[in-house]
Amino acid sequence: MLNKLVIKPHSYYCGLEVFNINDVENSNWYDFGYTYDSNPSNAPDYGCGDRRFHADPPTQQVLDKYGITEKEYEEICDELKDALHFGNCAWCS
């Protein structure tokens, strides 16, 4: 059961400063998916046109690691989609 979810994006980097689920040590948002540039043709040099999060299907290993249900997995992915959507960005330059 999802008791606690803490997500805090970096203010200067396209990642998360804090990500913790149910106080699990080594909580890792990569367990849930990955980010990609969905609009590279509009990307500035050394940047992204539209950086987004793509959720992977849940695995039993991830559900067990965090003690969550598939519905809670989907809720976490929705939160990650919001937190890891950086749009057009040139911070890497």
C-alpha positions in Angstrom: 0.0 0.0 0.0 1.3 3.4 -1.0 1.8 5.3 2.3 4.3 7.9 1.2 5.4 9.4 -2.1 7.9 12.2 -2.3 8.9 13.6 -5.7 10.9 16.8 -6.1 12.3 17.8 -9.5 15.7 19.5 -9.8 15.4 23.2 -10.5 18.3 23.2 -13.0 18.6 19.6 -14.3 16.1 17.3 -16.0 15.9 14.7 -13.2 14.6 14.4 -9.7 16.3 15.8 -6.6 14.2 13.6 -4.4 12.3 10.4 -5.2 11.1 8.2 -2.4 8.3 5.7 -2.1 7.2 4.2 1.2 10.6 5.1 2.7 12.3 2.4 0.5 16.0 2.9 0.5 17.3 3.3 -3.1 14.0 4.4 -4.5 14.7 4.9 -8.2 12.4 6.5 -10.7 14.1 4.5 -13.5 12.2 1.5 -12.0 9.1 3.1 -13.5 10.2 4.3 -16.9 12.5 6.7 -18.7 12.7 10.2 -20.2 13.1 11.1 -23.8 12.9 14.1 -26.2 9.6 13.8 -28.0 10.4 16.8 -30.3 14.1 16.7 -31.1 13.6 18.7 -34.3 12.8 21.8 -32.1 15.6 21.2 -29.7 18.2 23.9 -29.1 21.9 22.8 -29.3 22.6 20.6 -26.3 19.0 20.6 -25.2 15.6 19.1 -25.7 12.6 20.1 -27.8 10.2 18.5 -25.3 11.6 16.3 -22.6 8.9 13.8 -21.3 8.6 10.7 -19.1 7.5 7.4 -20.6 6.1 4.8 -18.2 7.1 1.2 -18.5 4.6 -1.6 -17.7 4.7 -2.7 -14.1 6.7 -5.7 -13.1 6.1 -7.9 -10.1 9.7 -7.1 -9.0 9.0 -3.3 -8.8 5.6 -3.8 -7.2 7.2 -6.0 -4.5 10.2 -3.7 -4.0 7.9 -0.7 -3.2 5.0 -2.7 -1.7 2.5 -1.2 -4.1 -0.4 -2.3 -6.3 -0.7 -1.9 -10.1 -3.1 1.0 -9.5 -0.6 2.7 -7.2 2.1 2.1 -9.8 0.0 3.9 -12.4 -0.6 6.8 -9.9 3.1 7.1 -9.4 3.7 7.1 -13.1 1.2 9.9 -13.5 3.1 11.9 -10.9 6.3 11.2 -12.7 4.8 12.3 -16.0 4.1 15.7 -14.4 7.4 16.0 -12.5 9.6 14.9 -15.4 8.0 16.9 -18.2 10.5 19.7 -18.8 9.4 20.8 -22.3 11.8 22.8 -24.3 15.0 23.3 -22.4 18.7 24.2 -23.0 20.1 23.7 -19.5 22.6 21.2 -20.9 24.3 23.8 -23.0 
